[in-house]
């Protein structure tokens, strides 16, 4: 995995934890009915993924 991802195990775990936290926050916005907060968080997540994919 390290050769493909270019990350150490620790970096990969940190990345996965950050994604998990983002998804939990996204779910909180959805449960609260906060569509504006949901859309803003969704856009930030997608931009981060796009940035990572373009490296």
Backbone as CSV, one residue per row, in Angstrom:
resi,resn,N_x,N_y,N_z,CA_x,CA_y,CA_z,C_x,C_y,C_z
1,UNK,0.820,-1.192,0.000,0.000,0.000,0.000,0.866,1.259,0.000
2,UNK,1.936,1.241,0.730,2.787,2.425,0.824,3.325,2.855,-0.537
3,UNK,3.705,1.909,-1.371,4.242,2.246,-2.681,3.182,2.859,-3.583
4,UNK,1.976,2.364,-3.504,0.896,2.858,-4.360,0.416,4.228,-3.885
5,UNK,0.181,4.349,-2.599,-0.379,5.573,-2.042,0.675,6.661,-1.821
6,UNK,1.925,6.271,-1.648,2.946,7.254,-1.342,2.814,7.782,0.073
7,UNK,2.180,7.008,0.946,1.950,7.399,2.332,2.476,6.327,3.260
8,UNK,2.889,6.760,4.433,3.215,5.788,5.466,1.910,5.270,6.050
9,UNK,1.975,4.210,6.807,0.777,3.682,7.463,0.133,4.739,8.351
10,UNK,0.952,5.479,9.052,0.440,6.515,9.953,-0.275,7.625,9.177
11,UNK,0.307,8.050,8.069,-0.321,9.081,7.239,-1.649,8.587,6.669
12,UNK,-1.672,7.336,6.238,-2.893,6.763,5.686,-3.984,6.700,6.753
13,UNK,-3.625,6.275,7.948,-4.603,6.211,9.046,-5.124,7.602,9.374
14,UNK,-4.245,8.605,9.389,-4.674,9.984,9.639,-5.648,10.452,8.558
15,UNK,-5.355,10.114,7.308,-6.226,10.480,6.193,-7.607,9.848,6.356
16,UNK,-7.627,8.552,6.664,-8.904,7.843,6.828,-9.680,8.427,8.009
17,UNK,-8.996,8.735,9.095,-9.663,9.327,10.263,-10.272,10.686,9.908
18,UNK,-9.557,11.494,9.137,-10.071,12.804,8.728,-11.316,12.648,7.852
19,UNK,-11.298,11.691,6.928,-12.462,11.444,6.068,-13.642,10.983,6.928
20,UNK,-13.387,10.104,7.876,-14.439,9.615,8.767,-15.071,10.778,9.536
21,UNK,-14.243,11.660,10.080,-14.750,12.818,10.819,-15.571,13.729,9.917
22,UNK,-15.101,13.951,8.689,-15.852,14.771,7.736,-17.221,14.165,7.449
23,UNK,-17.265,12.854,7.259,-18.543,12.192,6.967,-19.483,12.230,8.165
24,UNK,-18.934,12.111,9.358,-19.771,12.212,10.551,-20.363,13.619,10.668
25,UNK,-19.535,14.644,10.389,-20.021,16.021,10.429,-21.074,16.250,9.346
26,UNK,-20.843,15.700,8.170,-21.802,15.812,7.080,-23.141,15.205,7.497
27,UNK,-23.095,14.058,8.144,-24.307,13.397,8.621,-25.030,14.243,9.670
28,UNK,-24.271,14.911,10.543,-24.889,15.777,11.553,-25.671,16.909,10.898
29,UNK,-25.096,17.505,9.851,-25.807,18.562,9.122,-27.102,18.015,8.534
30,UNK,-27.032,16.828,7.952,-28.210,16.218,7.330,-29.285,15.936,8.366
31,UNK,-28.885,15.354,9.506,-29.849,15.040,10.561,-30.489,16.295,11.140
32,UNK,-29.742,17.395,11.191,-30.256,18.652,11.730,-31.089,19.409,10.694
33,UNK,-31.097,18.932,9.457,-31.852,19.608,8.402,-31.160,20.866,7.912
34,UNK,-29.866,20.980,8.171,-29.089,22.151,7.763,-28.549,21.926,6.352
35,UNK,-29.385,22.212,5.372,-28.996,21.974,3.982,-27.844,22.858,3.535
36,UNK,-27.782,24.094,4.026,-26.700,25.005,3.646,-25.375,24.492,4.203
37,UNK,-25.347,24.115,5.472,-24.138,23.560,6.074,-23.723,22.281,5.390
38,UNK,-24.700,21.456,5.058,-24.427,20.188,4.364,-23.755,20.443,3.022
39,UNK,-24.315,21.346,2.238,-23.765,21.637,0.910,-22.356,22.208,1.001
40,UNK,-22.120,23.120,1.961,-20.791,23.701,2.122,-19.770,22.637,2.497
41,UNK,-20.127,21.768,3.439,-19.210,20.710,3.870,-18.957,19.729,2.732
42,UNK,-20.008,19.374,2.005,-19.878,18.459,0.865,-18.908,19.031,-0.167
43,UNK,-19.051,20.305,-0.483,-18.177,20.944,-1.462,-16.724,20.943,-0.980
44,UNK,-16.486,21.212,0.309,-15.123,21.203,0.847,-14.514,19.808,0.746
45,UNK,-15.303,18.785,1.061,-14.821,17.408,0.975,-14.452,17.071,-0.468
46,UNK,-15.330,17.397,-1.401,-15.087,17.080,-2.806,-13.865,17.829,-3.343
47,UNK,-13.693,19.092,-2.951,-12.520,19.851,-3.390,-11.241,19.214,-2.849
48,UNK,-11.274,18.748,-1.597,-10.101,18.101,-1.015,-9.771,16.819,-1.778
49,UNK,-10.805,16.035,-2.120,-10.573,14.812,-2.896,-9.996,15.142,-4.269
50,UNK,-10.546,16.127,-4.947,-10.044,16.525,-6.264,-8.590,16.968,-6.173
51,UNK,-8.261,17.753,-5.169,-6.891,18.218,-4.972,-5.958,17.030,-4.766
52,UNK,-6.390,16.071,-3.970,-5.570,14.877,-3.712,-5.390,14.048,-4.969
53,UNK,-6.423,13.928,-5.762,-6.342,13.117,-6.977,-5.463,13.768,-8.045
54,UNK,-5.368,15.074,-8.010,-4.587,15.794,-9.030,-3.121,15.946,-8.660
55,UNK,-2.683,15.393,-7.551,-1.275,15.508,-7.151,-0.425,14.579,-7.962
